[in-house]
Amino acid sequence: AVTTTTSQDKSTPVDQINQFINSIVLDPTKSQQTRSTLDGGVVVEYQDYKDFIGFVVYPEVVLRAGKTAWLQSLLSLVLREFALFWDSQMQQQRDGDGDDDSDTLI
């Protein structure tokens, strides 16, 4: 489903994206909604995997062209790869293989 949100105030695209992210994270009833068209022709889609949420932001013209299936595939792959990286970093910290700065991950 694509939802168009309009704002009465003069919020920036960053404000609109943050508002979208907050609505998804804080309102579980929106979990079935996969994309949102924001003012200014920007589309935001999200996908969650394990404890992570990934977002992709692209111009609305891509959505109108109907060629967005690869974006969800890419986002899914990136989330899985990041989860592997994160798990590896956490395991290194638990094993004590990190350097002296053990509280940083990257």
C-alpha positions as CSV (number, residue, x, y, z in Angstrom):
1,A,0.0,0.0,0.0
2,V,1.2,3.5,-0.8
3,T,0.2,6.2,1.5
4,T,0.4,9.9,0.7
5,T,1.0,12.1,3.7
6,T,0.6,15.8,3.5
7,S,1.7,18.2,6.2
8,Q,0.2,21.5,7.1
9,D,3.5,22.9,8.5
10,K,6.7,23.6,6.6
11,S,8.5,20.5,7.7
12,T,11.7,19.5,5.8
13,P,12.0,16.1,4.0
14,V,14.2,14.9,6.9
15,D,11.4,15.8,9.3
16,Q,8.9,13.9,7.2
17,I,11.1,10.8,7.0
18,N,11.7,10.9,10.7
19,Q,8.0,11.2,11.3
20,F,7.4,8.2,9.0
21,I,10.0,6.2,10.9
22,N,8.5,7.1,14.2
23,S,5.1,6.1,13.1
24,I,6.3,2.7,11.9
25,V,8.4,2.0,15.0
26,L,5.9,3.3,17.5
27,D,2.6,2.1,15.9
28,P,2.6,-1.7,15.3
29,T,-0.7,-1.5,13.4
30,K,1.3,0.0,10.5
31,S,3.5,-3.0,10.1
32,Q,1.4,-4.1,7.0
33,Q,2.2,-0.9,5.3
34,T,5.4,-1.2,3.3
35,R,5.8,2.2,1.7
36,S,4.9,5.8,2.1
37,T,4.9,8.7,-0.3
38,L,5.9,11.8,1.4
39,D,5.5,15.4,0.3
40,G,8.1,16.4,-2.2
41,G,8.0,13.2,-4.2
42,V,10.0,11.0,-1.8
43,V,9.1,7.4,-1.2
44,V,10.3,5.6,2.0
45,E,10.0,1.8,2.3
46,Y,11.1,-0.2,5.3
47,Q,11.7,-3.8,6.1
48,D,12.6,-5.5,9.4
49,Y,14.8,-8.4,10.1
50,K,15.6,-9.8,13.5
51,D,16.3,-6.7,15.7
52,F,17.0,-4.3,12.8
53,I,14.9,-2.1,10.6
54,G,16.2,-1.0,7.2
55,F,14.9,2.0,5.2
56,V,15.3,2.9,1.6
57,V,14.5,6.3,0.3
58,Y,14.0,7.1,-3.4
59,P,12.3,9.5,-5.7
60,E,8.6,8.9,-6.4
61,V,9.3,8.6,-10.1
62,V,10.9,5.2,-9.4
63,L,7.6,4.0,-7.8
64,R,5.6,5.3,-10.8
65,A,7.8,3.4,-13.2
66,G,6.9,0.2,-11.4
67,K,10.4,-1.0,-11.1
68,T,10.8,-1.3,-7.3
69,A,10.9,-5.0,-6.7
70,W,14.7,-5.0,-6.7
71,L,14.7,-2.4,-3.9
72,Q,13.0,-4.8,-1.5
73,S,15.4,-7.6,-2.5
74,L,18.4,-5.3,-2.0
75,L,17.1,-4.1,1.4
76,S,16.5,-7.7,2.5
77,L,20.0,-8.7,1.5
78,V,21.6,-5.7,3.2
79,L,19.7,-6.4,6.4
80,R,20.8,-10.1,6.5
81,E,24.4,-9.1,5.8
82,F,24.4,-6.5,8.5
83,A,22.9,-9.0,10.9
84,L,25.8,-11.4,10.2
85,F,28.3,-8.6,10.7
86,W,26.6,-7.5,14.0
87,D,26.5,-11.1,15.3
88,S,30.2,-11.5,14.4
89,Q,31.1,-8.2,16.2
90,M,29.1,-9.2,19.3
91,Q,30.8,-12.7,19.4
92,Q,34.2,-11.0,19.1
93,Q,33.3,-8.8,22.1
94,R,32.1,-11.7,24.1
95,D,35.3,-13.7,23.3
96,G,37.5,-10.7,24.1
97,D,39.1,-10.7,20.7
98,G,38.6,-7.0,20.3
99,D,41.3,-4.3,20.9
100,D,41.6,-2.2,24.0
101,D,38.5,-0.2,22.9
102,S,36.1,-3.1,23.6
103,D,33.0,-0.9,23.9
104,T,33.1,0.2,20.3
105,L,31.9,-2.1,17.5
106,I,33.2,-0.4,14.4
